[in-house]
């Protein structure tokens, strides 16, 4: 779009302030700004602002799920079946690594955060060591797709280049960007980061599906005979994405989605739980779970709604394609950000950020199973600088599982 086209578009949507500083910019900055404007779906932004305070009425019928417990199945049978499919190159893994280490007091992509195990090691290297272990076991190099954000993409790629891809075949490590959406101020105006740049933010982990399509990852999977994709959070250092038992289960049961869960140790555990909403698989947040549901137990004394979502799910490629062409619901969150105000000063102001959540896609699956695993074997997240889910607690869990001194 040229200047005149952008001006007409912006006036239509009440966002003409985006050209306020245009004539103060260099030609390169002008081109950058017009390019940003041309990529924004203004009708979507209008709708998001209009409905920012609209919450779904809680009239959904909530019912429990019947998870497949890893400890109660014939693991050897499913493992043998799954290994055959892994050896055939049908499984790839994907890490959602678009976040920064801000909450850890770390200035950089979270995957580059260093942990003190037997020696300093990054989160990325912990994951790649698991891929190397799988290669030694199964004789096949697993493709690793890494979803970055615009903010940390270059730094992430540089980290791998400087470390020579940790001696893994770099052709099997593929980076791709998640989408972005503008921030809105409290009046619905799109926010400026500076005079030449609109303030954009990642569109949430649910944006992964559109990114997989638009960035060519699904096409790449098809070209290489990949049928299953394990998607997980980068900050869980015990995550198990090369899981032959689960692949065997998916093949045998003919399901297209298998999220992992663990049993909450108590009703107070502050994790979202997997359940059925109007008969479809979903996740209900702890804060939205009524007390009677949180505390309900079955005849065996287990929590009825106790399957906490682990942040790792296995999708088959047909389901990925179906989800990728749909628009997941975008949730509004009010957060403070440092933006350029009307007086050309940078200030910390309330803004609206819009995100999709990966578990909002679960309802699109026709046949699913929830795979319940041992929390201490597969869940050691790093979310906070101190306290629960901190580097200290994650390292303790990691060392305990691997029996490290």
Secondary structure, DSSP 8 states (H G I E B T S, - for coil): --HHHHHHHHHHTT-GGGGTTGGGS-HHHHHHHHHHHHT--HHHHHHHHHTTT----S---EE----EEGGGS-HHHHHHHHHHHHHTT-EEEEEE---BSGGGT--SBGGG-EEESSSEEEHHHHHHHHHHHHHHHHS----EEEEE-TTTHHHHHHHHHHTGGGGS-GGGEEEEE--EEE-EETTS-B-EEETTEE-EEE--GGGHHHHHHHTTHHHHHHHTT--EEEEEETTBTT-----HHHHHHHHHHT-SEEEEEEE-SSTT--S-EEEEETTEEEEE-GGGS-HHHHH-B-TTS-BTT-EEEEEEEEEEHHHHHHHHTS----EEEEEEEEEE-TTS-EEEEEEEEEE--GGGGGGG-SSB--EE--HHHH--B--BSSSTTBHHHHHHHHHHHHT--
